[in-house]
Amino acid sequence: MAALINNTKSLWRRSIRLKDNQQPDLTKPGSSELPVTLAVIGCGQRGKAYTRYALRAPERCKVVAIAEPRPKTRQHFADLHKVDRTLVFDTWEDLLAASAETISTIGKRLADAVLIAVQDHMHAQVAVAFAAQGYHILCEKPMATSVQDCIKITNAVNDSGRIFGMGHVMRYSPYSREITEIIRSGALGELINVVQVEPVGYYHFAHSYVRGNWSKEKSSSFSLMTKCCHDIDLICNWFYPAVPVKVSSFGSLKHFRKSAKPKAAGSATRCLECAHEKDCPYSAKKIYLDPVAQGDLEWPAETIVDGLPDIENITEALQKGPYGLCVYESTNDVCDNQVVNIEFSNGTTASFTMIAFTEAICDRQTRLHFSHGEIIGDMRTFTVSDFRKRTTKVHRPKNEGGGHGGGDLGLIRSFVDAVSTGQQNLLGTNASEVLKSHLTVFAAEKSRRTGSVVDCIAFEQEARETSANESM
Ligand SMILES: NC(=O)c1ccc[n+]([C@@H]2O[C@H](COP(=O)([O-])OP(=O)(O)OC[C@H]3O[C@@H](n4cnc5c(N)ncnc54)[C@H](O)[C@@H]3O)[C@@H](O)[C@H]2O)c1
């Protein structure tokens, strides 16, 4: 513990902005001379994605502490970011306890901010605990898996008065930002209707929502929440300041169930022993083993083993783990197709479709209909038609790379800017707004389950009353 405290003191000397109640006197983003220090909770896919920025812009932010239970993943991450070994922890609870220790002994946190990149069901507990210690927080989406937990996080963050970022990365891509600017400029008149399709991708869906982390509602959440809360958030942002007033939704788990299993697959429950495997687009051999055999060690193969994938460990994972199971014999229960309709307070409308069965992987197809124009986009380029000028122009927003059309980079950069200047508005949203868009997603799911149109205002009121009663 002495080493931890000494190390924390020395980190703190290099990063004096950790003082309680101290507001940086910096006036513009990027003006800090000191990098924002980050503690990463969960060093998996998303922890890695955001912290590439720390390697790319070390003068802006630095990873100084991590928590990760998988030994090889932890070691690799610690080495990559040169994290002092006194600040490498197995679990978030260990990191939190060490932080409590340094707060009580020397009055300092381990870092300026925590990046919460553990699985969905853990977000609430982790976010509330670190908010109580006064950390700035960047939390992966979804905020949490229940309405009440989302409210708890919002209250904890608002009470702490710290910066809060949400992994709604699509808001932060150059593509979305340019479209948002056109909407706000009024150049095409009033935005009247949005149609958005989220094409999840056939093998991506099989990987994540049939075999993987988001396949069961009980251990994560319903698929509209886990996959599409940022679509709904983006749509709500586009219509702002109008708010959703009514929502309806339909959807089902149509295909990935036993009744759709091809006869030729017989009684096989794993792809490696299935006679039909060669003809199945969802074959685990095709998704994981074949790419690794061809030297492709990246997603999705890298996510199913600890450390670097190779033929041996992937084969073992397919023989024993969930990623080798037949998609018709898995334990999944989340929808593979869902539609949502939203009416906003100013009479405008949106429709959204989440669908598993696409060649495209997550490249949203979007149509925005204005009183005097139209935008049609595919998340890479978009075409603007101006009815008044009778012009049509193709826009190709500059993408600096990284996931979600540059949204991952856009979010972490905005978060670091917000922390280094103390300006929440640089994120363009806050915990209360994030809560509101999540409430719309919960309301849509209620509609799907009950077969009724849900009144969003009454839904929110009821949620807040329940929360208030629970905390009495
Ligand atoms: N913003 C987006 O577009 C987007 C995309 C994908 C996933 N996500 C969300 O990001 C989060 C992380 O997803 P992922 O794909 O990185 O998952 P992942 O499984 O790759 O990473 C999670 C990591 O947390 C670690 N972990 C587990 N228990 C822990 C503990 N007690 N303490 C510390 N670490 C622990 C795991 O070992 C793992 O390395 C999820 O909430 C997911 O829904 C968001």
The ligand as a Tripos MOL2 file, in Angstrom:
@<TRIPOS>MOLECULE
LIG
   44    48     1     0     0
SMALL
NO_CHARGES

@<TRIPOS>ATOM
      1 N1        -20.4630    2.4170  -27.6580 N.am      1 LIG1
      2 C1        -20.5820    1.3550  -28.4240 C.2       1 LIG1
      3 O1        -20.8660    1.4670  -29.5970 O.2       1 LIG1
      4 C2        -20.3600   -0.0110  -27.8490 C.ar      1 LIG1
      5 C3        -19.9910   -1.0630  -28.6810 C.ar      1 LIG1
      6 C4        -19.7830   -2.3090  -28.1110 C.ar      1 LIG1
      7 C5        -19.9520   -2.4780  -26.7500 C.ar      1 LIG1
      8 N2        -20.3400   -1.4490  -25.9590 N.ar      1 LIG1
      9 C6        -20.5000   -1.6020  -24.5010 C.3       1 LIG1
     10 O2        -19.2040   -1.5070  -23.9110 O.3       1 LIG1
     11 C7        -19.1430   -2.3160  -22.7310 C.3       1 LIG1
     12 C8        -17.9490   -3.2520  -22.8330 C.3       1 LIG1
     13 O3        -18.0940   -4.0700  -23.9770 O.3       1 LIG1
     14 P1        -16.8330   -4.8190  -24.6230 P.3       1 LIG1
     15 O4        -17.2350   -5.2380  -25.9790 O.co2     1 LIG1
     16 O5        -15.6080   -4.0040  -24.4410 O.co2     1 LIG1
     17 O6        -16.7770   -6.1050  -23.6870 O.3       1 LIG1
     18 P2        -15.4950   -6.9610  -23.3260 P.3       1 LIG1
     19 O7        -16.0280   -8.2250  -22.7510 O.co2     1 LIG1
     20 O8        -14.5570   -7.0140  -24.4700 O.co2     1 LIG1
     21 O9        -14.8080   -6.0940  -22.1790 O.3       1 LIG1
     22 C9        -15.2600   -6.0700  -20.8520 C.3       1 LIG1
     23 C10       -14.0550   -6.2830  -19.9720 C.3       1 LIG1
     24 O10       -14.4360   -6.1450  -18.6040 O.3       1 LIG1
     25 C11       -13.6500   -7.0710  -17.8770 C.3       1 LIG1
     26 N3        -14.2260   -7.2850  -16.5450 N.ar      1 LIG1
     27 C12       -15.1130   -8.2350  -16.1510 C.ar      1 LIG1
     28 N4        -15.3220   -8.1430  -14.8240 N.ar      1 LIG1
     29 C13       -14.5740   -7.1090  -14.3720 C.ar      1 LIG1
     30 C14       -14.3630   -6.5330  -13.0960 C.ar      1 LIG1
     31 N5        -14.9830   -7.0000  -11.9960 N.pl3     1 LIG1
     32 N6        -13.5230   -5.4720  -12.9770 N.ar      1 LIG1
     33 C15       -12.8850   -4.9830  -14.0740 C.ar      1 LIG1
     34 N7        -13.0410   -5.5070  -15.3140 N.ar      1 LIG1
     35 C16       -13.8820   -6.5550  -15.4630 C.ar      1 LIG1
     36 C17       -13.6450   -8.2960  -18.7510 C.3       1 LIG1
     37 O11       -12.6410   -9.2210  -18.4070 O.3       1 LIG1
     38 C18       -13.4550   -7.6830  -20.1230 C.3       1 LIG1
     39 O12       -12.0950   -7.6070  -20.4920 O.3       1 LIG1
     40 C19       -20.4810   -3.0250  -22.6580 C.3       1 LIG1
     41 O13       -21.3230   -2.3290  -21.7900 O.3       1 LIG1
     42 C20       -21.0210   -2.9520  -24.0730 C.3       1 LIG1
     43 O14       -22.4080   -3.0350  -24.1760 O.3       1 LIG1
     44 C21       -20.5300   -0.2210  -26.4890 C.ar      1 LIG1
@<TRIPOS>BOND
     1     1     2 1
     2     2     3 2
     3     2     4 1
     4     4     5 ar
     5     4    44 ar
     6     5     6 ar
     7     6     7 ar
     8     7     8 ar
     9     8     9 1
    10     8    44 ar
    11     9    10 1
    12     9    42 1
    13    10    11 1
    14    11    12 1
    15    11    40 1
    16    12    13 1
    17    13    14 1
    18    14    15 2
    19    14    16 1
    20    14    17 1
    21    17    18 1
    22    18    19 2
    23    18    20 1
    24    18    21 1
    25    21    22 1
    26    22    23 1
    27    23    24 1
    28    23    38 1
    29    24    25 1
    30    25    26 1
    31    25    36 1
    32    26    27 ar
    33    26    35 ar
    34    27    28 ar
    35    28    29 ar
    36    29    30 ar
    37    29    35 ar
    38    30    31 1
    39    30    32 ar
    40    32    33 ar
    41    33    34 ar
    42    34    35 ar
    43    36    37 1
    44    36    38 1
    45    38    39 1
    46    40    41 1
    47    40    42 1
    48    42    43 1
@<TRIPOS>SUBSTRUCTURE
     1 LIG1         1 GROUP 0 **** ****
